[in-house]
Amino acid sequence: MTEDRKDRTRAARRSDWKAEPMPERHDTFVLNRAFSKEEMDALRRGNIPQAMEDKWFWYMEGSTLWAHRSWTGHCIYRIDFKEDNHHIVTVNRNPEQYRRTSIEQDIESLNNLLDWWTETPYDHYSEWLSETYSALKKAGRA
């Protein structure tokens, strides 16, 4: 197997992309959601951005998923997965890095992201189109 092929099949690691730490200004909440073995496998593989439209870099360390914006490296979400499916989410609250301030909005957004990220194969372009359409719709331009 070539070195390039190995890189595409191995799980993403923190060192694969710019990954800033979670800022001191953050919030936590519980995400109640069950994941199948296949979905957890997809999350464990992580994502190393391959195109400009791919907005997210994520990887797992142990039972913790770290999600960073690909262009800036800002850590937006940290999910500590729990066996009882009451996962602890830490969310960035630095207004210069992340503008959402509502846990309800974060739950909705994170669930949408997790739906995309657990698809096999992950399709960053469809995710980008969906996020763009949602933003236009909220702005009354769709």
URURFEN-V835978 format. One record per residue. N is the residue number from 1. RES is the residue in three letters. PSI is psi in degrees with one decimal (999 if undefined). Layout:
BEGIN
N;RES;PSI  N;RES;PSI
END
This chain:
BEGIN
1;MET;133.3  2;THR;160.2  3;GLU;-41.7  4;ASP;-42.8  5;ARG;-40.5  6;LYS;-42.4  7;ASP;-33.9  8;ARG;-19.1  9;THR;-14.2  10;ARG;161.1  11;ALA;145.7  12;ALA;148.1  13;ARG;158.3  14;ARG;-40.0  15;SER;-3.9  16;ASP;-14.1  17;TRP;167.7  18;LYS;124.0  19;ALA;96.5  20;GLU;153.7  21;PRO;161.0  22;MET;131.1  23;PRO;163.8  24;GLU;-34.2  25;ARG;104.4  26;HIS;170.8  27;ASP;163.4  28;THR;152.4  29;PHE;168.7  30;VAL;130.2  31;LEU;114.6  32;ASN;104.4  33;ARG;135.6  34;ALA;146.1  35;PHE;138.0  36;SER;168.3  37;LYS;-41.1  38;GLU;-40.6  39;GLU;-42.1  40;MET;-37.3  41;ASP;-42.0  42;ALA;-41.6  43;LEU;-39.1  44;ARG;-31.2  45;ARG;-30.7  46;GLY;-167.9  47;ASN;123.0  48;ILE;117.2  49;PRO;137.7  50;GLN;-11.0  51;ALA;161.1  52;MET;-33.0  53;GLU;-14.7  54;ASP;98.9  55;LYS;-8.8  56;TRP;139.9  57;PHE;124.6  58;TRP;154.1  59;TYR;164.3  60;MET;141.4  61;GLU;111.8  62;GLY;-125.9  63;SER;19.2  64;THR;126.7  65;LEU;131.9  66;TRP;126.2  67;ALA;121.3  68;HIS;146.5  69;ARG;131.9  70;SER;-34.8  71;TRP;-36.1  72;THR;-24.9  73;GLY;0.6  74;HIS;132.7  75;CYS;121.8  76;ILE;-44.0  77;TYR;143.6  78;ARG;124.8  79;ILE;119.0  80;ASP;104.1  81;PHE;136.1  82;LYS;147.2  83;GLU;-27.2  84;ASP;6.8  85;ASN;18.7  86;HIS;79.2  87;HIS;138.7  88;ILE;120.5  89;VAL;130.4  90;THR;130.1  91;VAL;139.3  92;ASN;133.4  93;ARG;17.2  94;ASN;112.6  95;PRO;-17.7  96;GLU;-13.6  97;GLN;-28.5  98;TYR;126.1  99;ARG;-16.1  100;ARG;145.3  101;THR;0.2  102;SER;125.6  103;ILE;-36.7  104;GLU;-43.0  105;GLN;-38.8  106;ASP;-41.1  107;ILE;-45.5  108;GLU;-49.4  109;SER;-46.3  110;LEU;-40.4  111;ASN;-40.8  112;ASN;-45.4  113;LEU;-46.1  114;LEU;-34.4  115;ASP;-43.7  116;TRP;-46.5  117;TRP;-23.2  118;THR;-1.3  119;GLU;147.5  120;THR;118.5  121;PRO;156.3  122;TYR;131.9  123;ASP;92.5  124;HIS;-30.7  125;TYR;-42.8  126;SER;-37.4  127;GLU;-44.6  128;TRP;-45.2  129;LEU;-43.5  130;SER;-44.7  131;GLU;-39.9  132;THR;-44.5  133;TYR;-43.4  134;SER;-41.4  135;ALA;-41.9  136;LEU;-40.6  137;LYS;-44.8  138;LYS;-31.2  139;ALA;0.2  140;GLY;25.5  141;ARG;8.8  142;ALA;999
END
